[in-house]
Each structure stands twice: as C-alpha cells, then as structure tokens.
Amino acid sequence: MKTSRQQQYEALNRREFCKKSLMLGATVYGASLFGWIDPVAAQDAASAMPDLVAVKNGEPDVMFDKAIEAMGGMRKFVKQGQTVVVKPNIGWNRGPETGANTNPLLVKRIVEHCINAGAKKVYVFDHGVDDSVKTYQTSGIEAAAKAGGAIVVPGHDEKYYQEVTIPGAKKLESAKVHEVLLEAHILINVPVLKHHASSQFTSAMKNLMGVVWSRYTYHWKGLHDCIAEFCLLRKPNLNVVDAYLVTMAHGPDRARAEDLALQRTLLISQDIVAIDAAGAKILGVDPEKVRHIKLGHEKKIGNMNLEGRNIKRITL
C-alpha cells in the first residue's frame, strides 16, 4: 500500500512540476552559452566521447536519457556487479518546486540507468544542512530514489563516517567520509545549480561537501581550498548538473520566486572542473573569479577551459 508521501510524489508529474515552476516567474538565462543549434538533435563532428554534453528544453529525466546516450550509455561507466553511489543535493527541507535540492525525477532516472547497466547496488545519500530525515522526504528524493531501485542510506549520523587522509592536500589534510562512498566502485555526482552566498555558486565540486561529516571544517580551514582539495581523494566517475530550475540569487536556500529561472537544462561530464566552469557561466559568473574552480584547474583535477573542447549540444 502506498504511503501518503509516495502518493504526493506521484502527483508531482512532469506537467504539474513544469506548471508550478513557470508560475515562479522565472527568466531563462545564458541561452547562448553553448551556441545552441536547432533542430532537435544537433550533431557534432567529433566521434569521440564528448568532454561535456549540454541538453536543453526537456524534462529532467528525458534530458538525462539524451545526455547519457551521447556519452555512450551508462554501461560506459557502470559495469555488471558494481556498487554505485548517486550523490544528489538533499540539503534543504524544501520541495522540488523551490529548486533548493536536486530534481527527484532526475535522481530516479539515473538510478534506473545504473540498475539497467547491471549495478549490484545503488546507494543514495546526502549529509544535509537541515534535518536529513525531513529533507529526504520533503525533497521527494527518498521516494523517487527508492522507486528507481536505490537503497537510501542515512547521512546524519557520525557513525557512518570514517577518517581518511586526503593525498596532496594543504588545507583539508583529512576528513571523515561516508562509508558507502569509500566502498563504492562508482560515484555519480548530481548537484543542482544554484547561487551560493559563501562560495559564489554551488555545483559539482561543492556538492561533494555532502559526503563528509564536518562541513564546518571547510569554512574555518578555507572553503574554496577544501572544496577543491577533496577532489584529490576521489573525483566522480560522472557529474550530472541539474540546471532545470536554477537559483540565480539568494542561494542556497533563501531564494524567492523572482530569484528562480526555469532553464530546463542539464549538463553531464566526467570533468568536474569543466562542468563547474560551464555551470558558472549559466549563472553569469566568470569561472576565473571562482577560486575553487581555479584551484581545481591548477591542481589538475580537471580543465576549466571550455574553448576548443568537444561539447555536444542537444536541443529537445
């Protein structure tokens, strides 16, 4: 028998979600960033796996279908019998229509692709800022992830975290990291794109703060340094940026209706620095002025330069 929460989630279908989002008075930003080309599926000349795929004008799950297909399919990343962590942003006790957390439709579809690729187990978790039990439910992500076949694990108890050394770090020499991430074969990082009062914006690199126990350590040791240096421990195998409903101001959790933009966009890349540079541009932020992006580039975690990269653009 379905719970009231599951019934509420199912009621939030694509049409209703889009309708609610449009009522927020959002404005589309950065439409020309990637030089979008119609018709429906613009074809790039390069045959190699793209450095970055950008999809627009679709629903979150449909855009992911197109994006992962352009990357060669989920079996390029997830092999039979592997354990996968899908890490969304589930930080805030706010509903999907606010854009504060990763879109639940996107999380569900990613989990389904992993299961279909042969994953033995798919875990979903986040160490949220608000009460995790509430955020898991209110965000719609717990119900969506379970519906897709994932195991949703708690992130709010220190007993689940183990102390590890960060190789090559100067500020974040060590951190307590969630045990399921330490044991997983594959990490798929699924942030929602937002303005952020402390770090200018939040996307792929900053989303990994949700796999450590003490985010306060980042703030007193140096936020941008720690955001970048954690990636020295483990870079995601795949980054999927939810830019469907984007918080353009007053992020990460205090956005008003007028602060939201219905972008209907999704980015996907193996390069966590490149995808953050692209996300910054969508927000109208110069990547050169975001210190953790520059540090990620300097530390060779990824490449922030988008010029000359193989970027596949898909318009639905």
C-alpha angles and dihedrals in degrees: 000000000000120000122233088251092056090047090051091050093050089050089060093079125164096268094051094044092052091046093052092046093051090052088062089075093239121177123213113243133191096013092153095048096105097029094250114216126198145238112083099279113023111205122219120212095231116091097194122097106284121250087223136003121207120192126183143179098036142096116272097255095044092048090053091052089056094042097051090045089055089051091055099267132289091282087073087068108023121053130197112286097011126136116234134197115205106196115196127170105264095157103124137058092233134113128254093259090067097060090225094124136031113287110265093217089060093048092050093050094049090051090050091052090051092050091047090050089059104264112168093210134002117201125196123192146135135189095229130197093231123052104304095214090058096040092051089057103035094047090056089229099112093056092041095049093048091047088055092052102263130140108234109210129190120257100182101082123080092216089077093060130085128198114245135173118245107222115230095003121143099187107018097047092161141000141184105250128192111264096229090060092049090053100040124102095210134035120197111189114207112179128168114234113244145151110255126202095214105036100027091243140004125225137122104336095043093045088071089070083083093069095060128076101226115045087167088071088064092055098050096039095045122292100219094042093052094045089056098038095054087066088064087070097048134352116201117254088225135011121205116185116203105215096159097112109015128198104223097179142008093034153194096035112345101070118145124211091265091053093064127090122196097221098161089204136135130192127197130184143143088225109083093190095049093049090050090050089052091047092051090054091053088056091048092250121136106236088214088066095052105089099203090053091052091046091050089053094045092049089051092241087133144328119272094189110100097179111108094008122134100256118173115206122201125184117192 
